[in-house]
Amino acid sequence: MNKTGEMDGIMLLTANEDRRRFLYLTEPLLHDANLLWYLNDNQHAADRTTFEELQGLRIGIVEGFNYGKAFAEATNELGLNVEPVPTVLSNFLRLERGWIDVFLVNRVVADFTLLSRPELRDRLVVRKGPFEPVGFRVGLSQAGKAANMLDQFNAAITDMTREGVVTTILQYPPLVQQVAPAN
């Protein structure tokens, strides 16, 4: 945030038309796909290649997450039972308590969230879902002071990707653990 309390940018967003109305989106920092997270002993735990295969399950999602146009259409057309909540951790806790059957989230966000809950992570299994990998980007507020820096951000992302810096950062557990919430 800047000195006036306004947000200049936000990390790791996927692109959609709503976000493009108020953000300039960089080139992707990384690509990742939503996965299906279950408790180890969940009878429903399976890879699923189509959205139809999610019918009949209680599906946890996070409010405000962009699950993509295909998922939104499938939710409406197939009547998928989605239960949105405010945070990733709250969905993992709902999964642990049996309040939902499956939770949809990508590995990067899930792994970061579960650093503070290793006992829960050990009780989960992850399976492939019908989601394609999408690019995660930096969003720069069109009204913010960084709005004119899109080209500089993209150049830095290109350099960091070519040099393997992004991959190194994402695989460096001590860095992630230092910023993980305290127990």
C-alpha positions as CSV (number, residue, x, y, z in Angstrom):
1,M,0.0,0.0,0.0
2,N,1.1,3.5,-0.6
3,K,1.1,6.3,2.0
4,T,-2.6,7.2,1.3
5,G,-3.7,3.6,2.0
6,E,-4.4,2.8,-1.7
7,M,-3.2,-0.4,-3.2
8,D,-0.7,-0.1,-6.0
9,G,-0.5,-3.8,-6.9
10,I,-1.3,-7.3,-5.9
11,M,0.6,-10.6,-6.5
12,L,-0.4,-13.8,-8.2
13,L,-3.7,-13.1,-9.9
14,T,-5.2,-14.8,-12.8
15,A,-6.6,-12.7,-15.6
16,N,-10.3,-12.1,-16.2
17,E,-12.3,-9.2,-17.7
18,D,-13.4,-7.9,-14.4
19,R,-9.8,-7.5,-13.2
20,R,-8.7,-6.0,-16.5
21,R,-11.1,-3.1,-15.9
22,F,-9.1,-1.7,-12.9
23,L,-5.7,-3.5,-13.2
24,Y,-2.8,-3.7,-15.6
25,L,-1.8,-7.4,-15.6
26,T,1.8,-8.4,-16.2
27,E,3.0,-11.4,-18.1
28,P,2.7,-14.6,-16.0
29,L,5.2,-15.2,-13.2
30,L,4.2,-18.9,-13.1
31,H,1.6,-21.3,-14.4
32,D,-0.4,-23.6,-12.2
33,A,-3.7,-25.4,-12.3
34,N,-6.4,-25.9,-9.7
35,L,-6.2,-29.3,-8.1
36,L,-8.7,-31.4,-6.2
37,W,-7.8,-31.7,-2.5
38,Y,-9.4,-34.5,-0.3
39,L,-8.9,-36.1,3.1
40,N,-6.8,-39.3,2.7
41,D,-9.7,-41.5,3.6
42,N,-12.3,-39.7,1.5
43,Q,-14.3,-42.2,-0.6
44,H,-14.6,-39.5,-3.4
45,A,-10.9,-39.0,-3.8
46,A,-10.1,-39.5,-7.5
47,D,-8.7,-37.7,-10.5
48,R,-11.6,-36.1,-12.5
49,T,-11.2,-35.1,-16.1
50,T,-14.5,-33.3,-16.6
51,F,-16.7,-31.0,-14.5
52,E,-19.5,-33.5,-14.8
53,E,-17.5,-35.8,-12.6
54,L,-17.8,-33.2,-9.8
55,Q,-21.6,-33.5,-9.7
56,G,-23.0,-34.6,-6.4
57,L,-20.0,-33.5,-4.4
58,R,-19.9,-30.6,-1.9
59,I,-17.2,-28.4,-3.4
60,G,-15.3,-25.9,-1.4
61,I,-14.2,-22.7,-3.2
62,V,-12.7,-19.4,-2.1
63,E,-14.8,-16.2,-2.6
64,G,-13.1,-13.9,-5.1
65,F,-10.9,-16.6,-6.6
66,N,-11.0,-16.9,-10.4
67,Y,-11.8,-20.5,-11.2
68,G,-12.2,-19.7,-14.8
69,K,-15.0,-19.3,-17.3
70,A,-15.4,-23.1,-17.9
71,F,-15.9,-23.8,-14.2
72,A,-18.4,-20.9,-13.8
73,E,-20.4,-22.2,-16.8
74,A,-20.3,-25.8,-15.5
75,T,-21.4,-24.6,-12.1
76,N,-24.5,-23.0,-13.6
77,E,-25.2,-25.6,-16.3
78,L,-24.6,-28.7,-14.1
79,G,-25.8,-27.2,-10.8
80,L,-22.6,-28.0,-9.1
81,N,-22.8,-27.7,-5.3
82,V,-20.2,-25.0,-4.6
83,E,-19.8,-23.6,-1.1
84,P,-17.7,-20.4,-1.1
85,V,-15.9,-19.2,2.0
86,P,-13.5,-16.3,2.5
87,T,-10.1,-18.1,2.9
88,V,-8.1,-21.0,1.7
89,L,-7.4,-22.2,5.3
90,S,-11.1,-22.1,6.2
91,N,-11.8,-24.5,3.2
92,F,-9.0,-26.9,4.4
93,L,-10.6,-26.8,7.9
94,R,-14.0,-27.5,6.4
95,L,-12.5,-30.4,4.5
96,E,-11.0,-31.8,7.7
97,R,-14.3,-31.6,9.5
98,G,-16.2,-33.4,6.6
99,W,-18.3,-30.3,5.8
100,I,-17.2,-30.5,2.1
101,D,-16.0,-33.4,0.0
102,V,-13.4,-31.6,-2.1
103,F,-11.6,-28.3,-2.2
104,L,-10.4,-26.6,-5.4
105,V,-7.1,-24.7,-5.1
106,N,-3.7,-24.7,-6.9
107,R,-0.6,-26.2,-5.4
108,V,1.3,-23.0,-4.8
109,V,-1.4,-21.5,-2.7
110,A,-2.3,-24.7,-0.9
111,D,1.4,-25.5,0.0
112,F,1.9,-22.0,1.4
113,T,-1.4,-22.2,3.4
114,L,-0.6,-25.6,4.8
115,L,2.9,-24.6,6.1
116,S,1.2,-23.6,9.3
117,R,-0.8,-26.9,9.5
118,P,1.6,-29.8,8.7
119,E,-0.6,-32.2,10.7
120,L,-3.4,-31.4,8.3
121,R,-1.2,-31.5,5.2
122,D,-0.3,-35.1,6.2
123,R,-4.0,-36.1,6.1
124,L,-4.6,-34.8,2.6
125,V,-4.4,-36.3,-0.8
126,V,-4.3,-34.2,-4.0
127,R,-5.7,-35.3,-7.4
128,K,-5.9,-33.9,-10.9
129,G,-9.0,-32.0,-11.9
130,P,-10.5,-30.7,-15.1
131,F,-8.6,-27.4,-14.9
132,E,-6.0,-26.2,-17.4
133,P,-2.9,-24.4,-16.0
134,V,-3.3,-20.7,-16.1
135,G,-0.8,-17.8,-15.7
136,F,-0.5,-16.1,-12.3
137,R,0.4,-12.4,-12.7
138,V,1.1,-9.2,-10.8
139,G,-1.8,-6.7,-11.0
140,L,-0.9,-3.0,-11.0
141,S,-3.7,-0.6,-10.1
142,Q,-4.6,1.6,-13.1
143,A,-5.0,4.4,-10.5
144,G,-1.8,3.7,-8.6
145,K,1.7,5.1,-8.8
146,A,3.0,1.9,-10.4
147,A,0.6,2.0,-13.3
148,N,3.2,3.3,-15.7
149,M,5.7,0.5,-14.8
150,L,4.0,-2.4,-16.6
151,D,6.8,-2.7,-19.2
152,Q,9.5,-2.7,-16.4
153,F,7.6,-5.4,-14.5
154,N,7.3,-7.5,-17.6
155,A,11.0,-7.1,-18.4
156,A,11.9,-8.2,-14.9
157,I,9.6,-11.2,-15.1
158,T,11.2,-12.2,-18.4
159,D,14.6,-12.0,-16.8
160,M,13.6,-13.8,-13.6
161,T,11.9,-16.6,-15.6
162,R,14.8,-17.0,-18.0
163,E,17.3,-17.1,-15.1
164,G,15.2,-19.6,-13.0
165,V,14.7,-17.1,-10.2
166,V,11.0,-17.5,-9.8
167,T,11.3,-21.3,-9.6
168,T,14.1,-21.0,-7.0
169,I,12.0,-18.6,-4.9
170,L,9.0,-20.9,-4.9
171,Q,11.1,-23.9,-3.9
172,Y,12.9,-22.3,-1.1
173,P,11.2,-23.5,2.1
174,P,13.1,-21.3,4.6
175,L,11.9,-18.1,2.9
176,V,8.3,-19.3,2.8
177,Q,8.5,-20.5,6.4
178,Q,9.7,-17.1,7.6
179,V,6.6,-15.4,6.3
180,A,4.1,-18.2,7.3
181,P,1.6,-17.3,10.0
182,A,2.7,-18.2,13.5
183,N,0.9,-21.0,15.3
